Amino acid sequence: MNRILLASAFLLVSISAAFADEIPSALPAPAVVSPALKVPAPKLVEPHLHIARSNIAGHARVALTFDACMGQADERILSTLVRERIPATIFVTARWLKRNPAALAVFLQNPDLFELENHGQNHIPAVNTPTLIYGIASAGSPQAVRQEVQGGAAAMVAAGIPAPHWFRGSTAKYDLSAIGEIRAMGYRIAGYSVNGDGGSLLGAVITEKRIASAKDGDVVISHINQPTHAAGAGVAKALVDLKAKGTQFVRLEDVEDTGDDKTTE
């Protein structure tokens, strides 16, 4: 029996060590959502964003935006963007920057292609009220939302990236009070109009079709941090499809925009 207990304890220590690198060192404790408490679910919005149209037949203007949440860089997408000279806006978290110095170097070596913006410190939804979104605990307070935004920006500047002007929170959902606070911090909040890869969970074919369907003035959201997911192959193929159609690709900083829910006013 003692041998079994010792073996079990050793196994638990090994598992904890294996996953230690996945846990951010300074992760603020999100508010606990207790099932026993009858707290009304907060009203959440998922803002849309459009850019100024080109209004030129056969040359639709599209803004490609990619979230780099955590994990590794998807070289299928990154190499296509660089090879095809396609500009894009990349939203990075502090967690992703720490793990991907090589990809960051590529971004910084191609300032004509890549605009780097703030996706937060620890990929926590920017919602003031305690809740769960897709199983992720929200920040849960104004103080925690500010920490998520400011921590992400500080990590970017420390990595040699210019101070960001845009913010997109984890899950791209917010409550209206958090939107007001983030705007008061000086950030525009990046919604989207085309969900390209369904959080990187869609198959390659449907991802390709979704992105390739982008029209004049659309802002596409996809992910560049899931190299093992099939969606990445669809993203890369769609970029080539759009370029072949004469699409004019722009970064958010290059064009006027309109966001709902007072995200860009």
GISUL-V611003 format. One record per backbone hydrogen bond with DSSP energy under -0.5 kcal/mol. NH is the residue of the N-H (numbers start at 0). CO is the residue of the C=O. E is the energy in kcal/mol with one decimal. If there is no record, write none. Layout:
{{NH/CO/E} {NH/CO/E}}
This chain:
{{4/0/-2.4} {5/1/-2.5} {6/2/-2.4} {7/3/-2.4} {8/4/-2.3} {9/5/-2.3} {10/6/-2.1} {11/7/-2.2} {12/8/-2.0} {13/9/-2.1} {14/10/-2.4} {15/11/-2.3} {16/12/-2.1} {17/13/-2.2} {18/14/-1.6} {19/15/-0.6} {19/16/-0.8} {21/18/-1.4} {22/19/-1.3} {23/21/-0.6} {26/23/-1.1} {29/27/-0.5} {30/138/-0.9} {33/31/-0.9} {36/33/-1.2} {38/36/-1.6} {39/37/-0.5} {43/41/-0.7} {44/173/-2.9} {49/257/-2.3} {50/216/-2.0} {51/255/-2.4} {56/54/-0.5} {58/55/-2.3} {61/59/-0.6} {61/247/-2.5} {62/217/-2.4} {63/61/-0.6} {63/249/-0.7} {64/62/-0.5} {64/219/-2.5} {65/88/-2.5} {66/221/-2.5} {67/90/-3.6} {68/66/-0.6} {71/224/-0.6} {73/223/-2.0} {74/72/-1.0} {76/73/-0.7} {77/73/-2.4} {78/74/-2.4} {79/75/-0.9} {80/76/-2.5} {81/77/-2.1} {82/78/-2.8} {83/79/-2.6} {84/81/-0.6} {85/80/-2.5} {86/84/-0.6} {87/112/-2.3} {88/63/-2.6} {89/87/-0.5} {89/114/-3.1} {90/65/-3.4} {90/88/-0.5} {91/89/-0.7} {91/116/-2.5} {92/67/-1.6} {93/119/-1.6} {94/120/-1.0} {95/68/-0.5} {96/92/-2.2} {97/93/-1.8} {98/94/-1.1} {99/95/-1.2} {103/99/-2.1} {104/100/-2.1} {105/101/-1.5} {106/102/-2.2} {107/103/-2.7} {108/104/-1.8} {109/105/-0.6} {109/106/-1.2} {112/109/-1.8} {113/109/-2.2} {114/87/-2.0} {115/113/-0.5} {116/89/-3.1} {117/165/-1.8} {118/91/-2.6} {120/147/-1.0} {126/124/-2.0} {132/135/-2.5} {135/132/-2.1} {137/130/-2.5} {138/124/-2.3} {139/126/-2.6} {144/140/-2.1} {145/141/-2.4} {146/142/-2.1} {147/143/-2.1} {148/144/-2.2} {149/145/-3.2} {150/146/-2.7} {151/147/-1.3} {152/148/-2.1} {153/149/-2.6} {154/150/-1.8} {155/151/-1.7} {156/152/-2.3} {157/153/-2.3} {158/154/-1.2} {159/156/-1.6} {160/155/-2.4} {166/187/-2.4} {167/117/-2.3} {169/123/-0.6} {171/168/-1.9} {172/169/-0.8} {173/44/-2.2} {174/125/-0.7} {178/174/-1.9} {179/175/-2.1} {180/176/-1.9} {181/177/-2.7} {182/178/-2.4} {183/179/-1.9} {184/180/-1.0} {185/182/-1.7} {186/181/-1.7} {187/164/-2.3} {188/262/-2.5} {189/166/-2.2} {189/187/-0.5} {190/188/-0.9} {191/46/-1.2} {192/218/-2.9} {193/218/-2.2} {195/193/-1.1} {195/220/-2.3} {196/220/-0.7} {200/196/-0.7} {200/197/-0.9} {201/196/-1.9} {206/202/-1.9} {207/203/-2.4} {208/204/-2.1} {209/205/-2.4} {210/206/-2.3} {211/207/-2.5} {212/208/-1.0} {212/209/-0.5} {213/210/-1.9} {216/60/-3.1} {217/60/-0.5} {217/214/-2.3} {219/62/-2.7} {220/193/-2.6} {221/64/-1.6} {223/66/-2.1} {228/225/-1.6} {230/199/-0.5} {231/228/-1.0} {232/229/-1.1} {233/229/-1.1} {234/230/-2.2} {235/231/-2.3} {236/232/-2.1} {237/233/-2.3} {238/234/-2.0} {239/235/-1.4} {240/236/-2.1} {241/237/-2.9} {242/238/-2.1} {243/239/-2.2} {244/240/-1.2} {245/242/-1.6} {246/241/-2.1} {247/59/-3.5} {248/246/-0.7} {249/61/-2.0} {253/250/-1.5} {254/251/-1.0} {257/49/-2.9} {259/47/-1.8} {262/259/-1.2}}
